[in-house]
Amino acid sequence: MTETLKIATRKSPLAMWQAEHVAAELSRLYPDLRVEIVGMITRGDKLLDSPLAKIGGKGLFVKELEQGMLDGDADIAVHSMKDVPVEFPDGLHLAAILEREDPTDAWVSSQYATIDEVPFGACIGTSSLRRQCQLAARRPDIRIASLRGNVNTRLRKLDDGEFVGILLASAGLIRLELAERIRARLSLEDSLPAIGQGAIGIECRTADERVHQLIAPLHHPATAYCVLAERAMNARLDGGCQVPIAGHAVLEPDGQLYLRGLVGLPDGQLILRSERRGDPANGEAIGREVAEELLAHGADHILEAVREL
Ligand SMILES: NCc1[nH]cc(CCC(=O)O)c1CC(=O)O
């Protein structure tokens, strides 16, 4: 009998692309394996227009996929690491992290090549408090309007003329072959990315040895060191829901892991930053240290204030 592996995924175009990417990699590695994609509609997809922070955060996009794996309807779930909650349910874990795509935030606009060219008081679309906070710090005059929906919906709202430009993850645009819409990639100094941005993760049953062996070659250790450091920082900050937290790690040419973290007020009036370098093997400790320093400078007060908004 042919061996089968079932991939659970959300049905948004980006999620489907990511699941198909993993399916293609697995088929290339194992020509005899039958790979099936099981598209699921999550509560988060149904509630796309409500403020996510108020209805339970990002976990809403993964619960159905996790139940599918626990019930045996699927073997793995493919996620954007940015959207994977800190905790996993009993019986499931994160088993592989793929090589990271461009981690930057992208400026998308038909009118202005850079944000610096945007006229005083114009309106830019983003629903990310993290992007909003860093943008407002640079350009306090700019009006920021909420922008929800999948990548294609957001681009349509831009084209409808609601905004002079919008901010999106470069990785999503590149994967959907929309890279030509990127007018500028924001530097890590101007817009520190979200934890896990640009990386894809594979979740599976903790006890499933067969699946672990199948997906092991997709794991990219350098990306994993960085993403696990970012996630350790996020876990210590308790940044589960939609909060203005940024964190990005890189491996430097000398082999050191370099993690930068940021917590800010959504209006950009206050931004706390911290950074650390160290051995990638200690990435999670580095993440906790960056979080501790942010907390020592008052990050907990910022996060508490934001949760009450
Ligand atoms: N929050 C939705 C989401 N989750 C992952 C990506 C982009 C791809 C990635 O970061 O891996 C996006 C879209 C966006 O923020 O523009």
The ligand as an SDF file (V2000), in Angstrom:
LIG
                    3D

 16 16  0  0  0  0  0  0  0  0999 V2000
   -0.6960   37.8920   10.0820 N   0  0  0  0  0  0  0  0  0  0  0  0
   -0.9140   37.2480    8.8250 C   0  0  0  0  0  0  0  0  0  0  0  0
    0.3580   36.7740    8.2060 C   0  0  0  0  0  0  0  0  0  0  0  0
    1.0060   35.6920    8.6820 N   0  0  0  0  0  0  0  0  0  0  0  0
    2.1470   35.5290    7.9760 C   0  0  0  0  0  0  0  0  0  0  0  0
    2.2040   36.5200    7.0140 C   0  0  0  0  0  0  0  0  0  0  0  0
    3.2760   36.7390    6.0370 C   0  0  0  0  0  0  0  0  0  0  0  0
    4.2690   35.6490    5.8490 C   0  0  0  0  0  0  0  0  0  0  0  0
    5.2260   35.4550    6.9830 C   0  0  0  0  0  0  0  0  0  0  0  0
    5.4920   36.3560    7.7860 O   0  0  0  0  0  0  0  0  0  0  0  0
    5.7580   34.3340    7.0440 O   0  0  0  0  0  0  0  0  0  0  0  0
    1.0600   37.3140    7.1450 C   0  0  0  0  0  0  0  0  0  0  0  0
    0.6600   38.4730    6.3110 C   0  0  0  0  0  0  0  0  0  0  0  0
    1.3070   39.7870    6.6700 C   0  0  0  0  0  0  0  0  0  0  0  0
    1.6370   40.0350    7.8470 O   0  0  0  0  0  0  0  0  0  0  0  0
    1.4610   40.6140    5.7820 O   0  0  0  0  0  0  0  0  0  0  0  0
  1  2  1  0
  2  3  1  0
  3  4  1  0
  3 12  2  0
  4  5  1  0
  5  6  2  0
  6  7  1  0
  6 12  1  0
  7  8  1  0
  8  9  1  0
  9 10  2  0
  9 11  1  0
 12 13  1  0
 13 14  1  0
 14 15  2  0
 14 16  1  0
M  END
$$$$
